[in-house]
Amino acid sequence: MRAQPESDTPPVRVVFVTAASEPWGAEHSLRAILQAASARGVDTEVLCSSTPTARFFRAAAAGPVRQLRTAAGRVGTLLDFRRAVLHRAAASVVVIFSLQLVPLAPLLRLSPAFRGVVVVDLHDVPQDPADSIAVRTCIRFADALVAISDYVAVALGIAARATVVPRPIPETDPIPTARDDSATVVGIVGRVDPEKRIDVAIDAIAALPAAVTLEVYGSPLVADDTYLDTLSAHADAVAPGRVRFLGRRDPAEIYREIDVLLVANENEPSGRTVGEAMMAGKPVVTPRAGGSPEYYEDGVSGLSYTPRDAGDAARALRLLVDDPGVRMRMGAAARAKVLREREEDAVTARYLDALLRSPAVARLSGRSS
C-alpha cells in the first residue's frame, strides 16, 4: 500500500543533484524514491546535467527537474552545480547523488550563503586509491550519510556514521523458469566495462556443458568499443557460439529470456539487477564479496562463489544447471526474500525518513518555519 503523507514531515525541499550521463540502476532507484516522496507530500527537485537523465526523471512526474548547462571539465561542472544549488536551494536538504559530485559537500558547507543540509548518498565505491581518499575527505563535511549497503559503509569507513538503506525493488509478476535441463540461459545485466569482470563469466560458461549459454545485456559506459571487441574475441575462442552481446533491453524482456542471473564483479556496491532477477523468481549467482550477497541467503535464495574464480563460478552454476528442481525452488525463495526485505513502499519510506528525520533537518525546519 502506498505510504500516505505525514503531517510531521519537515516543510523543506529535498534537492537531488546528479551528474549521471544516462540512467542506470542508481537512477532507477532514485526515480522510485521521488515518486514515494511525491506520494508523501514531500517537495523535491532534481538538478542534473544530461539530457537522457533529465528525460528519465521527468517521465516520473514527481517534481520539477532542471537540466544544467555545465562547463567542460570536473571543476567547471562542480562550480556550476554549486551555483545552481545556492541559487535555488540555499535552505534545502541537498542530496549529492553522484560520486563525482561529492566535492560539493565542502563547497556548500563552507559557503556563507548556504543555510541548508548536505546529505551524501553513497551507492558506489571508488576503485582508485586517490579518489577514495578524496571522497573520504569530502564526506566529512556532510551533515548526514546514506549508504546503499553494508559493504559500501564498511569500504568507506563510515559504518558508525552512515544510515544503511537498501534500494527499493518494484514488485513485478514472477516469470516461470525452464523446467528441463536441455538448455540453460545465464544472463549478465549491466554496464559492459572492465570492472564488471565479464571475462570471468565467459570463462565460467566455457567450463559448463555446451547447452549452457551466456547472454550479456548492456553497453559500455567508460570502456571504448575495442573492449567489447576484445570480449567478443575471447568468447569466440573459449566458448564459440555460446555467448551473445545483446545491448540494453527492457528488464522484463531480459528476465523472460534468462534462467539464471550471474554477477562477476566482486566490488558491486549493491547490484540492483540481483534484486530484479530475484523479484522475477530467477536464481542468482554472485561473488562472495561486495554488496550483492546482501540480497540473498547463500544456498537458499542464491549462490556465491570465490571472486574472480571462473571454475568456482562454474561449480555454483552447475548446481542450477544439473537440477531444474533446485533452480525453481531457489528462484521461488529468492522472490520471497526480496518481497519481504526490499518492498518498494517500505524501503522508500525508510530512505525518506533517513533524510528528513535527522537533527540537522529538524534544525533547518525550525529556521524555515
C-alpha positions in Angstrom: 0.0 0.0 0.0 1.3 3.4 -0.9 2.6 5.4 2.0 0.4 8.4 2.9 1.7 12.0 3.5 2.7 12.5 7.1 1.7 15.7 8.9 5.1 15.9 10.8 7.2 15.9 7.6 9.6 18.8 7.8 8.5 21.6 5.5 11.7 21.7 3.5 12.6 20.9 -0.1 14.8 18.0 -0.9 17.0 18.6 -3.9 18.8 15.7 -5.5 21.9 16.6 -7.6 23.3 14.0 -10.1 25.8 14.1 -12.9 24.8 10.8 -14.3 25.3 10.8 -18.1 22.4 8.4 -18.5 20.1 6.4 -16.2 21.4 3.2 -14.8 20.4 1.3 -11.7 21.0 4.1 -9.2 18.8 6.4 -11.2 16.0 3.8 -11.4 16.1 3.6 -7.6 16.1 7.4 -7.3 13.0 7.6 -9.5 11.1 5.3 -7.2 12.2 7.4 -4.2 11.0 10.6 -6.0 7.6 9.0 -6.6 7.4 7.9 -3.0 8.3 11.4 -1.8 5.6 12.9 -4.0 3.0 10.5 -2.5 4.0 11.6 1.0 3.7 15.3 0.1 7.5 15.9 0.2 8.7 18.8 -2.1 11.5 17.5 -4.3 13.6 18.8 -7.2 16.3 17.1 -9.4 19.3 19.0 -10.7 21.1 17.1 -13.4 23.4 17.7 -16.3 22.5 15.3 -19.1 19.5 15.2 -21.5 18.9 11.4 -21.1 18.9 11.7 -17.3 16.6 14.7 -17.3 14.2 13.0 -19.7 14.2 9.9 -17.5 13.3 11.8 -14.3 10.7 14.0 -16.0 8.9 10.8 -17.0 8.4 10.1 -13.3 6.1 13.2 -13.0 7.2 13.5 -9.3 8.6 17.1 -9.1 10.5 19.6 -11.1 13.6 18.5 -13.0 16.2 21.1 -14.1 18.9 20.3 -16.6 22.0 22.4 -16.1 24.3 23.6 -18.8 27.7 22.8 -17.2 31.1 23.9 -18.2 33.6 21.4 -19.6 35.8 19.6 -17.0 35.2 18.4 -13.5 35.9 21.8 -11.8 33.6 23.7 -14.1 30.9 21.1 -13.6 31.2 21.4 -9.8 31.1 25.1 -9.8 28.0 25.2 -12.0 26.2 22.7 -9.7 27.3 24.8 -6.7 25.9 27.9 -8.3 22.6 26.3 -9.1 22.2 24.9 -5.6 23.0 28.2 -4.0 20.6 30.0 -6.3 17.7 27.6 -5.9 18.2 25.5 -2.8 20.2 27.5 -0.2 17.9 26.4 2.6 17.0 22.9 1.4 18.1 19.3 2.1 20.6 18.8 -0.7 21.3 15.1 -1.6 24.5 14.6 -3.5 23.7 11.6 -5.6 26.8 11.2 -7.7 30.3 10.2 -6.6 31.9 12.7 -8.9 29.8 15.5 -7.2 30.9 14.6 -3.6 33.3 17.7 -3.5 30.1 19.8 -3.5 29.8 18.9 0.2 32.7 21.1 1.3 31.9 23.7 -1.4 28.4 24.1 0.0 29.2 23.8 3.7 32.0 26.4 3.5 29.7 28.9 1.6 28.2 31.6 3.8 25.2 31.7 1.5 24.3 28.1 2.1 21.9 27.5 5.0 20.7 24.0 4.2 21.6 20.4 5.0 24.1 18.3 3.0 23.4 14.6 2.6 25.7 12.4 0.6 24.1 9.3 -0.9 26.8 6.7 -1.3 25.9 4.0 -3.8 29.3 3.4 -5.2 32.9 2.8 -4.0 35.9 4.5 -5.8 38.4 2.0 -7.1 41.3 4.4 -7.4 43.1 5.0 -4.0 43.4 8.7 -4.7 39.7 9.0 -5.4 38.9 7.1 -2.3 40.9 9.5 -0.2 39.2 12.5 -1.8 35.8 11.0 -1.2 36.5 10.2 2.5 37.8 13.8 3.0 34.8 15.4 1.3 32.1 13.4 3.1 33.4 14.7 6.4 31.6 18.0 5.5 28.2 16.3 5.1 25.5 16.6 7.7 24.3 13.0 7.0 25.4 10.0 5.0 23.2 7.3 3.4 24.8 4.1 2.2 23.2 1.6 -0.2 24.8 -1.4 1.5 26.8 -2.5 4.5 29.6 -3.3 2.0 29.7 0.4 0.9 29.6 1.7 4.5 32.5 -0.6 5.6 34.6 0.0 2.5 34.4 3.8 3.0 34.9 3.5 6.8 31.6 5.2 7.6 29.7 2.3 9.2 29.4 4.1 12.5 28.1 7.3 10.9 26.0 6.3 7.9 22.4 5.1 7.7 22.3 2.0 5.5 19.2 1.8 3.4 18.9 -0.6 0.5 17.2 0.5 -2.6 13.6 -0.5 -3.5 12.8 -3.2 -6.0 9.5 -2.7 -7.7 7.2 -5.6 -7.4 6.6 -7.5 -10.7 5.0 -10.8 -11.6 7.1 -13.9 -11.4 8.4 -15.2 -14.6 8.5 -19.0 -15.0 11.9 -20.8 -15.0 12.6 -23.5 -17.5 11.6 -27.0 -16.1 14.1 -29.1 -18.1 17.9 -29.1 -18.3 18.1 -29.3 -22.1 19.3 -25.7 -22.2 20.1 -23.1 -19.6 20.5 -19.4 -20.4 22.7 -17.4 -18.0 22.4 -13.7 -18.1 24.8 -10.8 -17.2 23.0 -7.5 -16.9 24.5 -4.0 -16.7 27.4 -2.0 -17.9 29.9 -3.7 -20.2 33.0 -2.3 -18.6 36.2 -3.9 -17.3 35.3 -3.7 -13.7 32.3 -6.0 -14.4 34.6 -9.0 -15.0 32.6 -10.3 -17.9 35.7 -12.2 -19.0 35.3 -14.3 -15.8 31.7 -15.0 -16.7 32.7 -16.1 -20.2 35.3 -18.5 -18.7 32.7 -19.9 -16.4 30.4 -20.7 -19.2 33.2 -22.3 -21.2 33.6 -24.8 -18.3 30.0 -25.9 -18.5 28.1 -28.2 -20.9 27.5 -26.8 -24.4 23.8 -26.4 -23.7 24.6 -23.6 -21.3 24.8 -20.2 -22.9 25.6 -16.7 -21.8 23.6 -13.6 -22.8 25.2 -10.2 -21.9 22.7 -7.3 -21.7 24.1 -3.8 -21.5 26.6 -1.4 -23.1 29.9 0.2 -22.3 29.9 3.4 -20.2 33.6 4.0 -19.6 35.2 1.5 -22.0 35.6 2.1 -25.7 34.4 -0.1 -28.5 37.6 -2.0 -28.5 36.8 -3.5 -25.1 33.6 -5.1 -26.5 35.6 -6.4 -29.5 38.1 -8.0 -27.1 35.4 -9.7 -25.1 33.8 -11.0 -28.2 37.1 -12.4 -29.5 37.6 -14.1 -26.1 34.2 -15.6 -26.2 34.7 -16.9 -29.7 38.0 -18.5 -28.6 36.8 -20.3 -25.4 33.0 -20.7 -25.9 32.3 -20.4 -29.6 28.6 -19.7 -30.4 27.6 -19.7 -26.8 27.9 -16.0 -25.8 25.8 -13.2 -27.2 26.1 -9.5 -26.6 22.6 -8.1 -26.9 22.9 -4.4 -25.8 20.4 -2.7 -23.4 17.0 -4.3 -23.1 13.9 -3.7 -21.0 14.3 -5.7 -17.7 11.0 -7.6 -18.2 12.3 -8.8 -21.6 15.6 -9.8 -20.1 14.1 -11.9 -17.3 11.8 -13.7 -19.7 14.8 -14.8 -21.6 17.3 -15.9 -18.9 17.1 -18.8 -16.4 19.9 -17.6 -14.0 21.5 -14.2 -13.3 25.2 -14.2 -12.9 27.2 -11.3 -11.4 31.0 -11.3 -11.9 32.0 -8.0 -10.3 33.2 -8.6 -6.7 33.1 -4.9 -6.0 29.4 -4.4 -6.8 28.1 -1.7 -4.4 24.7 -3.4 -4.2 23.6 -4.8 -7.6 20.1 -3.7 -8.5 19.9 -6.4 -11.1 20.2 -9.0 -8.4 17.0 -7.8 -6.8 15.3 -7.5 -10.1 16.1 -11.1 -11.0 15.1 -12.3 -7.6 11.8 -10.5 -8.0 11.2 -12.3 -11.3 11.8 -15.6 -9.5 15.2 -16.2 -11.0 18.1 -17.7 -9.0 21.2 -15.6 -8.7 24.9 -16.4 -8.6 27.3 -13.7 -7.3 30.8 -13.4 -6.0 31.2 -13.9 -2.2 32.2 -10.2 -1.9 30.8 -6.8 -2.5 27.2 -5.8 -1.8 25.4 -8.4 -4.0 25.4 -11.2 -1.3 23.4 -8.9 1.0 20.3 -9.7 -1.2 20.2 -13.4 -0.5 20.9 -16.3 1.9 23.6 -18.4 0.4 22.4 -21.8 -0.6 18.8 -20.9 0.0 17.8 -17.9 -2.2 21.1 -17.5 -4.1 24.6 -19.0 -4.6 28.0 -17.4 -4.1 31.5 -18.3 -5.4 35.1 -17.2 -4.9 35.7 -13.8 -6.5 37.4 -13.9 -9.9 37.4 -17.7 -9.8 35.7 -18.9 -13.1 36.0 -22.5 -12.0 34.1 -21.8 -8.7 31.5 -19.8 -10.6 31.0 -22.8 -12.9 30.6 -25.0 -9.9 27.8 -22.8 -8.5 26.1 -22.6 -11.8 26.3 -26.3 -12.3 24.1 -26.9 -9.2 21.4 -25.0 -11.0 22.1 -26.4 -14.5 22.0 -30.0 -13.4 18.8 -29.9 -11.3 15.9 -27.8 -12.6 14.1 -28.5 -9.4 16.8 -26.7 -7.4 16.6 -23.9 -9.8 12.9 -23.5 -9.4 12.9 -23.8 -5.6 15.8 -21.3 -5.3 14.0 -18.9 -7.6 10.9 -19.0 -5.5 12.9 -18.5 -2.3 14.7 -15.5 -4.0 11.4 -13.9 -4.9 10.0 -14.3 -1.4 13.1 -12.8 0.2 13.2 -9.7 -2.0 9.5 -9.2 -1.5 10.0 -9.4 2.3 13.1 -7.1 2.6 13.1 -4.8 -0.5 9.4 -3.9 -0.9 9.2 -0.6 -2.6 6.9 1.4 -0.2 8.7 0.2 2.9 12.2 0.9 1.6 11.4 4.3 0.1 9.8 5.3 3.4 13.0 4.3 5.3 15.0 6.3 2.8 12.9 9.4 3.2 13.0 9.1 7.0 16.8 8.9 6.8 16.7 12.2 5.0 14.0 14.0 6.9 14.3 12.9 10.5 17.8 13.8 11.2 18.7 16.5 13.9 20.2 18.7 11.1 16.9 18.7 9.2 14.9 19.4 12.4 17.1 22.5 12.9 16.6 23.5 9.3 12.9 23.1 9.6 12.8 25.3 12.7 14.7 28.0 10.9 12.4 27.7 7.9 9.1 28.0 9.8 
